[in-house]
């Protein structure tokens, strides 16, 4: 293979959902609705936590940052995907591709560490309630949040750095709805084994280090040993949904990245990626926020205040005239 062909490909074509031209309008409407609900839910949750002093606690600080990262994940992928449904030119340059993957990897890695922090917070609150404020201080909360963002930036920097060692030739079609590293490895002119090994080590290490599911297993064990049925039911209703959400999120990431040989199984990319890029950012505000009684009560109070202000305006406007 000569040098000219070796460095020929500088842009790619995302062919993710183009194999279903008859369904493109339906898919566009569905994914646009998912994106709209995701952004409203997550940004709304961030705004609520920011303006409400009662929610300035470790659990809600972690939750607010999780919602921010979920909105970042969705915004990194969905606009380009929606554009490609009706665009004849589905091209994306190599550097745009790397930028898209960087922000996706940033959001997903930060989410892993934030979920670990939330699991530790719930562990401290349920398993050691008397020592909660000692185990989860505001200083530790800030350190854990900063650490999540640091790890979240470090991981994609390493992945993109190793991606730069590859050159691409031949086919420039990516069978995906966003730029992921695995499809790029398949288009590489040189053997991407080193990249695949680095991805496996980093992804596996992050999953092992965060050990979210282990924390929830211990929490569930503690809940089932509680004597109070009321306390058991309240704690179980909260943690069961968290455990299910974490299982889906971590399971899909483990399946995609934390196994050798994943680069050879491109037919599973899109179905699995839909879960951790679109479904989880959509569901997280409902699982972690809107099922929370404290959040719901604060939202009700805000709505009542707005109604009261509107009534006052209606009453005072005739008097002013």
C-alpha positions in Angstrom: 0.0 0.0 0.0 1.6 3.3 -1.0 1.9 6.4 1.1 -0.7 8.4 -0.8 -3.5 5.8 -0.2 -2.2 5.3 3.4 -3.1 8.9 4.4 -6.0 9.4 2.0 -9.0 9.3 4.4 -9.4 12.6 6.4 -13.2 12.5 6.8 -15.8 9.8 7.4 -19.5 9.2 6.6 -21.8 8.2 9.5 -24.2 5.5 8.1 -25.8 4.6 11.4 -29.6 4.7 10.5 -29.3 5.3 6.8 -30.1 1.6 6.1 -33.8 2.4 7.1 -34.8 5.2 4.7 -38.5 4.5 5.1 -38.3 4.9 8.8 -36.1 8.1 8.9 -39.0 10.4 9.6 -40.3 8.2 12.5 -36.8 7.8 13.8 -36.1 11.5 13.6 -39.3 12.3 15.6 -38.5 9.7 18.2 -34.9 10.7 18.7 -35.8 14.4 18.7 -38.4 13.8 21.4 -35.9 11.9 23.4 -33.3 14.7 23.1 -35.9 17.3 24.0 -37.0 15.5 27.1 -33.4 14.6 28.1 -32.3 18.3 27.9 -35.4 19.7 29.7 -35.1 17.0 32.4 -31.4 17.3 33.0 -31.0 21.1 32.7 -34.1 21.6 34.7 -32.7 19.4 37.5 -29.4 21.3 37.4 -31.2 24.6 37.7 -33.5 23.4 40.5 -30.5 22.1 42.6 -28.6 25.3 41.9 -31.3 27.7 43.0 -32.7 25.7 46.0 -30.6 26.0 49.1 -32.1 22.9 50.7 -30.7 20.8 47.9 -27.1 21.9 48.5 -26.2 18.5 50.1 -23.7 15.9 48.8 -26.3 13.7 47.2 -27.9 16.5 45.2 -24.5 18.0 44.3 -23.5 14.7 42.8 -26.9 14.4 41.1 -26.7 17.9 39.6 -23.3 17.1 38.1 -24.6 13.8 36.8 -27.4 15.6 35.1 -25.0 18.1 33.6 -22.8 15.3 32.2 -25.9 13.5 30.8 -26.9 16.7 28.9 -23.3 16.9 27.6 -23.4 13.3 26.4 -26.7 13.8 24.6 -25.6 17.1 23.1 -22.3 15.6 21.8 -24.2 13.0 19.8 -27.8 13.8 19.0 -27.7 17.0 17.0 -25.3 15.5 14.4 -27.4 12.3 14.3 -30.6 14.3 13.7 -28.9 16.3 11.0 -27.9 13.2 9.2 -31.4 11.9 8.9 -32.2 14.4 6.1 -28.8 15.5 5.1 -27.3 14.3 1.8 -23.8 15.0 3.1 -23.3 12.8 6.2 -19.6 13.6 6.4 -17.6 14.3 9.5 -13.9 15.2 9.5 -11.4 13.3 11.5 -10.9 16.1 14.0 -14.7 16.6 14.4 -14.9 12.8 15.0 -12.2 13.0 17.7 -13.9 15.9 19.3 -17.3 14.1 19.4 -15.7 11.0 21.0 -13.8 13.2 23.5 -16.9 14.8 24.9 -18.8 11.5 24.9 -15.9 9.8 26.7 -15.6 12.7 29.1 -19.3 12.5 30.0 -19.4 8.7 30.4 -16.2 8.5 32.4 -17.3 11.3 34.7 -20.7 9.6 35.1 -19.0 6.4 36.3 -17.1 8.3 39.1 -20.2 10.4 40.0 -22.3 7.2 40.3 -19.6 5.8 42.5 -19.7 8.9 44.7 -23.5 8.6 44.9 -23.3 5.0 45.8 -20.9 5.8 48.6 -23.2 8.6 49.8 -26.1 6.2 50.0 -23.9 3.6 51.7 -23.0 6.2 54.4 -26.6 7.4 54.8 -28.2 3.9 55.0 -25.5 1.7 56.5 -23.9 4.3 58.9 -26.5 7.0 59.5 -25.0 8.2 62.8 -21.6 8.7 61.1 -23.0 10.1 57.8 -21.8 13.7 58.3 -18.3 12.5 59.2 -18.1 10.0 56.3 -19.5 12.5 53.8 -18.4 16.0 54.6 -18.7 18.9 52.2 -14.9 18.9 51.7 -15.0 15.2 50.7 -18.0 15.9 48.4 -16.1 18.7 46.5 -12.9 16.5 46.3 -14.9 13.6 44.9 -16.7 15.8 42.3 -13.4 17.4 41.2 -11.8 13.9 41.0 -14.6 12.7 38.8 -14.1 15.6 36.4 -10.3 15.1 36.4 -10.6 11.4 35.6 -13.3 12.2 33.1 -10.9 14.5 31.2 -7.8 12.3 31.6 -9.4 9.2 30.0 -10.5 10.7 26.7 -7.1 12.6 26.4 -5.3 9.2 26.6 -7.7 7.6 24.1 -7.6 10.4 21.6 -3.8 10.5 22.0 -3.5 6.9 21.0 -6.1 7.4 18.2 -3.7 9.9 16.6 -1.2 7.1 16.0 -3.6 5.4 13.6 -3.9 6.2 9.9 -7.0 5.5 7.9 -7.4 4.2 4.3 -9.8 2.3 2.1 -13.5 2.6 3.3 -14.4 5.8 5.1 -17.9 4.7 6.1 -18.6 4.4 9.9 -21.5 2.0 10.6 -22.6 4.0 13.6 -24.7 7.1 14.5 -21.7 8.8 16.2 -17.9 8.6 16.1 -16.8 5.8 18.5 -13.3 4.4 18.7 -14.3 0.8 17.9 -15.5 1.6 14.3 -12.5 3.8 13.8 -10.2 0.9 14.8 -11.8 -1.2 12.0 -10.9 1.4 9.4 -7.3 1.7 10.5 -4.5 0.9 8.0 -2.3 -0.4 10.8 -3.0 -3.0 13.5 -5.0 -1.2 16.3 -4.1 -3.9 18.9 -2.3 -1.4 21.1 -5.3 0.9 21.0 -7.7 -1.9 21.8 -5.5 -3.1 24.7 -5.3 0.4 26.2 -9.1 0.8 25.9 -9.6 -2.6 27.6 -7.2 -1.7 30.4 -8.6 1.8 31.0 -12.3 0.8 30.7 -11.9 -2.2 32.9 -9.9 -0.3 35.5 -12.6 2.4 35.7 -15.3 -0.2 36.1 -13.4 -2.0 38.9 -12.3 1.2 40.6 -15.8 2.7 40.9 -17.4 -0.6 42.1 -20.8 1.0 42.1 -22.7 -2.3 42.0 -20.7 -3.8 44.9 -21.8 -0.8 47.0 -25.4 -1.3 46.2 -25.2 -5.0 46.9 -24.0 -4.2 50.4 -26.7 -1.5 50.7 -29.4 -4.0 49.7 -28.1 -6.5 52.2 -28.3 -3.9 54.9 -31.8 -2.9 53.9 -33.1 -6.5 54.1 -31.7 -6.9 57.6 -33.6 -3.8 58.8 -36.2 -4.5 61.5 -38.4 -1.5 60.5 -40.7 -2.4 57.6 -41.4 1.2 56.9 -37.7 2.1 56.8 -36.9 -1.0 54.7 -39.6 -0.1 52.1 -38.5 3.5 51.8 -34.8 2.6 51.4 -35.5 -0.3 49.1 -37.7 1.9 46.7 -34.9 4.4 46.4 -31.9 2.0 46.0 -33.6 -0.6 43.8 -34.1 1.9 41.0 -30.5 3.2 41.4 -29.2 -0.4 41.3 -31.2 -1.2 38.1 -30.0 2.0 36.4 -26.4 1.4 37.4 -26.6 -2.2 36.2 -27.8 -1.2 32.7 -25.3 1.6 32.4 -22.3 -0.3 33.6 -23.4 -3.5 31.8 -23.6 -1.8 28.5 -20.2 -0.1 28.9 -18.5 -3.3 30.1 -20.0 -5.2 27.1 -18.8 -2.5 24.6 -15.3 -1.6 25.9 -14.0 -3.8 28.7 -13.5 -7.0 26.6 -10.8 -7.9 24.1 -12.1 -8.7 20.6 -14.9 -6.2 20.7 -13.4 -4.5 17.6 -14.4 -7.6 15.6 -18.1 -7.4 16.5 -19.4 -4.3 14.8 -23.0 -5.6 14.5 -23.6 -5.0 18.2 -22.4 -1.4 18.3 -25.6 0.5 17.6 -28.1 -1.5 19.8 -25.8 -1.4 22.9 -24.7 2.2 22.3 -28.3 3.4 22.3 -28.6 2.4 26.0 -25.6 4.3 27.4 -25.8 7.3 25.1 -29.6 8.0 24.7 -31.7 5.8 27.1 -29.8 6.4 30.4 -29.4 10.2 30.0 -33.2 10.2 29.4 -34.1 8.1 32.4 -31.6 9.4 35.0 -33.6 12.6 35.9 -36.7 10.5 36.5 -34.8 7.7 38.4 -32.7 9.9 40.6 -34.7 13.1 40.7 -38.4 13.0 40.0 -38.9 9.8 42.1 -37.4 11.7 45.1 -40.1 13.1 47.4 -37.9 16.0 48.5 -37.4 17.2 44.9 -41.1 16.7 44.1 -42.1 18.7 47.2 -39.8 21.6 46.3 -41.1 21.6 42.7 -44.7 21.7 44.1 -43.8 24.7 46.3 -42.3 26.6 43.4 -45.4 25.9 41.3 -47.6 27.2 44.1 -45.6 30.3 44.5 -45.8 31.0 40.8 -49.6 30.5 40.9 -49.9 32.8 43.9 -47.8 35.5 42.1 -50.0 35.2 39.0 -53.2 35.6 41.1 -51.7 38.7 42.8 -50.9 40.2 39.4 -54.4 39.6 38.2 -55.9 41.1 41.3 -53.6 44.2 41.4 -53.9 45.1 37.7 -57.5 46.3 37.9 -56.8 48.2 41.1 -53.8 50.0 39.5 -56.0 51.2 36.7 
